[in-house]
Amino acid sequence: MADRTFLNWPFFEDRHRTLAADLDAWAAETVSGIDHSDTDAACRALVAALGKGGWAQHSGAPAGETLDVRSLCLIRETLARHDGLADFAFAMQGLGTGAISLFGNEAQQAEWLPLTRSGQAISAFALTEPQSGSDVANSTMTATLDGDEYVLNGEKTWISNGGIADVYTLFARTGEGPGAKGLSAFIVPAGLPGFEVVERQQVIAPHPLATLRFTECRIPASAMIGGPGQGFRIAMSVLDVFRSTVAAAALGFARRALDEALSRVTSRQVQGAPLFDLQMVQGHIADMALDVDAAALLVYRAAWTKDSGAARVTREAAMAKLFSTDQAQQVIDKAVQLHGGDGVRHGQKVEELYRDIRALRIYEGASDVQRVVIARQTLGAFEGGK
């Protein structure tokens, strides 16, 4: 049974505690019944189930409402603890429409948010390019204004939900200035002429991923989110919110690994006594519990800070993501070790977690990039206090 005492921390309100309990019960009953043998079909089924259950409503905020980051984090932590693909399905509904929730006009929100929040449409966030992963300002895909339309040319890659999404939030160079100053954000529905999926990418923990190519693909000028040249700011603001939720997903994986490890060491007998009686094993369990609680504190500090009105939580979110994802890797590795040979057997939960966690240390800002962000934010605070 996963620890619930953290819900009594002052970061949370009663509505958060209710949400966590209700979602946990729903996930235990619903998620395990979805067949994962076909990744695309599983993701479609999970998005539909999240919509039917009302959980996808939390993925976006229409005009007059704000995203509750604590709720987003609790949902991702809980879903990740039950099933990594369920977490992925929910996360992409939020990240894919984050720019529409935060910066879209009323018409854009009215067109897409009811569909994505009800699970009727799948969303995606198309930012990464073959030559520009963490270096977003180096994006080369272009959007050229032609009358009342923009013409898209270029490629995006490693796009989650690529190939199954109904709508993409896409970032392209419109040329208002060099580097980051010349990017804009657009809403691009799937199936447009000139928009093709050129590769489906396979990774260690199955997810729908694709390379997208745009060749003279036309979209209306009204598809722009915000104004010309605001794309980089929009992308960074969206990542600022959702980076904390990546940390929450890692926390969910780590909690499940700790639970699996505790079940193993209390039931496995070594020389007539539980494996837990070995002091070295107790040391591993203590380290795992410490990493889980420390990660939770960083995750929910970042979420609470954002919900309390902070314009940006760049430093807090970067710390949460770096620590939670890196330490979750260590917690899961210890769980695998404590399972012995069973830990690397396909079909074991800890083996699945071992594959699930690795990508979280890369996407939405790799660990080393987070270190750069934290260092720069720390220096800026130091210089600003002089």
N, C-alpha and C positions, 0 to 999 in steps of 0.2 A: 504494500500500500504506500503510494508516494506521499511524502511529507506535505501537510497542508498548513502547518503552523505559520508559514510565511504570509498567508492571507490575513493574518492578524496584525501585520506590520502597518504603521500609520500611512503608508503609501496608498492604501486601498479604502474604498467605501463599501457599504453593505451591498450595493448593486454589483460591485466587482466580485464579491464573495459568492453571491447568488449566481452570477454568470459562470464562474469557474465550476461550481457544483453542478449546474444544469448541463453545461457542455460536457463535463466528464461523464455524466450518466448517458447523455446522448451518444457520445463517441464510443463508449463501451458497447452500446447496443447496435450502432449503425455502421461504424467504420469497418469493423472486422468482417462484415458480410459482403464487402465489395471485392470482386475478383481483380487481382493485380496482374494477371498473366498478360494482359494487353494494356500497356501503359496509357495509350491515348484514350482507350475506352474507359479505363479506371479513372482518369482525370476528369473526363466528361461526367461520369457517374458521380464522382465526389463533388464537383461543382454543383451539379443538380441537387444532390442531397444536402449540401450546405445551404443552398437557396431554399429548399423546401423546409429545412429545419429552422430557418430564420437567421442562421449564423452569418451568412454572406452579407446581411444588412450592415454589419459592422465594417465591411471592407471599403465603404465609401460614405461620403457625407455630402448631401445636397445643399443647396443654398440655404443659409441661415443656421446650419449645423456645423459642428467641428468634429474632426476625427478624435476619438478617445484612444490615446496611445496605450494607456494601461490595459484597456479592453483588448486592443489588438495584440499586445504582448501576452496576455493571459490566454487568449484563444490560440495563438501560435504555440505557446508552451504546452498547453493541454493537448492539442492535436498532435504535436510532434511526439509527445510521450506515448500516444496511442499508435500513430502511424505517420511515417515521414511523408508519404504521398498526399495524405489528407492535409497536412500542414502546407505542403507545396501548393495544392489547389487553392486553399484559402489565401495564402500569401500573395499569389499572383493576381487574384481578383483585386486585392488592395493596391499592390504596386502598379499593376497595369492601368488602373484608373486613378492613381494618386494625383497625377497632374490635373485631371479633370475635377476631382474633388477639391483640390486646393486652389486652382487657378482658372478652371473652366468657367465660361459664362453660363447663364441660366439655360440657354437653349442647348448647349452641349451637355450640361448636367441632366437636363430633362430627357434628352435623347438616349443617353447611355447608362446613367447610374441605375435607373429602374431595372434595366436588363441585367447588368452585372450583379447588382445587389440581390436579385431574385434567383440568380443562377441560370438565367435564360441565355446569357451571353458570356463567353470566356474572353478574358482580357490579357494583354501582354505589354511589356515595357521594352521597346526597341531602342537601345542606347549603344551597346557595344558594336565595334567594327573590327574587321580583321587586323588593322594596324593600330587601333586605339582601344585598349581595354580600360585600364585605370586612367589613362590620359584622355579624358573626354574632350578636352579643348582641341585635340588633334583630329577630331572627326572630319571626314572628307565628303561624306554623303551630302548632296546638294538638293536644295529646293529652290527652284528658279521661278520667279513670278512671271506669269504670262497672262495678261488681262486679269480676269477674276479667278484664275486658277494658279496653283503651284505645280511645277513639274518635278517629280522626284527621280533622282538618279544615284545609284550607289548600292552598297551592300551593308547588311547588319548580320552579326553572327552571335552564336551562343545565346540565342533569344529563347527564354523560357516560354513555353506554350506556343512556340513557333510551329506553325502547321496545323494547330487545332484552334487557335484564338479566332474570335469573331471581330475583335477590334484591337488595334495596336496604338499605343502612345509612342510616337516616333520623333527622333531628334535629327535635324538636318541643318546644313550650313546655308544660311540665307544671305550672308555677306555684309552685315551691317558694320562689321569690324573684324580685326584679326582674332584668331584663337577663340576663346570662350565668348567674346563679344558678338560673334557672328552666327550663333546657333539659335534655332527656333524650334518650338515643339508643335506637333501636329497630331490630330486624330485620323487614323487611317483604317478604314474597314477592310476586312479580308476580301479577296476575290476581285479586286479592281484590275482592269487591264494594265499590264506592265508590272504587276506584283506577282512574284513567283517564289516558291520555296525550292531552293536549289540543293539543299542537303539536310538530312535529318541526322543529328549527332547522337551517338551512343556513349553513355558514361557509366561509371561503376555503380551508381545508384540510379536506376532507371527514372528518367524524367523526359517529357517532351521538349526537345531542344532543336533549333534549326538555324540554318543560314538563309537569309532572305535577300532577294535581289530586286531592285526597282529600276526599270528601264522605261523612261518617258512615261512614268505613272502620274496621272493627273488627279489632283484633289482640289476641291473648292477652297478659295482663300479663307472662307469661314471655318475651315478645319483647323486653323492655327489656334493654339492655346496661348492665352496672354497676348503679348505683342511681339513684333519682330525683334530678334536679338535677345529675347528673354529666356531662351531655351536652357542655357547653362544654369541660370539661377533657379529655374523651375526644376531641372533635374536634381540639382544639389539639395533643394528644399525637400523634394520627395524622398530622396535617399536619407536625408537628415531624420525624417520621421520613421521610415521603414527599416533603417539600419538597426534601430533598437529591437525591432521585432525579429530580425535575423538572430540576434543574441538570445532572444526569448526561445526561439526554436531550438537553438543549441542547448539551452538550459533544459528544455523538455527532453531532448535526447539523453542528456546527462542524468536527469532524474530517473528515467527509465533504466538506464544502465546501472545506476546505483541499486534500484529495486531488484533488478535481475541478479546482481552480484550478491545482495543480501539473501535472496532466496536460495542461491547456490550454496553459499558458505554456511548457511544454517541447516541445510538438508543433506549436504554431502558429508559422508563419514570418512575420516582418515584415522586409522588405527583405533577404531572404536569411539572416536569423539568427533563432534562437528568440526569442519574445516575452520570455522570462525574462532575456535579456541586457540589457534596458532597466533602468536603475537604479531608476526609479520603480516598475516592476513588482516588483523585488527588495524595495523598501521595503514594498510591500503584503504580499508573502509573509512578510516578517519580522514585520510587525505581526500578521498572522493567526496565525503560529506562536506568538508571544508570548501572545496572548489565549487560545489553546487550552491552553498549558501552565499559565498562571496560573489559568484556570478549573478545570483538572484538580486542581491543588493545593488549591483551596478546596473542591471537591466531595469529594475523598477525605480531606481533613482532617475535614470534618463527619461523614462516614460512619465513619471510624476512631474519632473521639471518641465517637460513639454506641455503636459496637460495643465500646469499651473500658470501658463501664459508666456513662457520663454519663446522669443522669436526664433531662436536657433538653439539646438543642443548638440552642436557638432562635436565638442570635446566629450561630453557625457556619452553620446551614442557611440563614438569611436572607441572609448574605453570599454563600454559594455560589449561591443561586438568583438573586439580583440580578445579580451579576457575570456568571455563566455565560449567563443568558438574554439580557441586554443586549449582551454582547460577541459572543455567537453571532450575533445579528442583524447586527452590524458585519462579522463574518467572512464571513457569507453574502452580504452586500451587496457586499463586495469581490470575492467569487468571481463574482457576477453581472456586475459591472463588467468583470472580466477576460475574461469570455466574450463581451463585446460584445453584438451583436444576438441571438446565440444564447442569451444568458443570460436573456432574457425570452420565449423561445419555449416554448410549452406542450409538455411532454414531455421537456424538458431537466431533468436532476437538480437543477441549481442553482435553476431556477425553482420546482421542487417544494419544495426546502428553504426558499426565500424565503417560501412560503406556510405551510410547516410551523412555522417558528420563532415566528411572530408571537404566537400564542395563549399560548405558554409565558411570555411577559412579563406575562400577565394572570391566568391561572388559578392556584389555590392560593396566592394572595397576589400582587397586582400589584406591579410594580417600586417604585412610590412607597410602597406599604404596607410593603415590605421596608425601605425607607430609614427609615421611622418606627420599625420594630421594632429595627433596628440602632442607631439613635440612642438609643432608650430603654434598650436593653441596655447600651450603652456608658456612658450616664449612671449607670445603676444600679451598674455595676462600679466606676465612679469614686467614687461616694458611699459604696459599701460598703467601699472601701479607705481611707477617711479615718480 
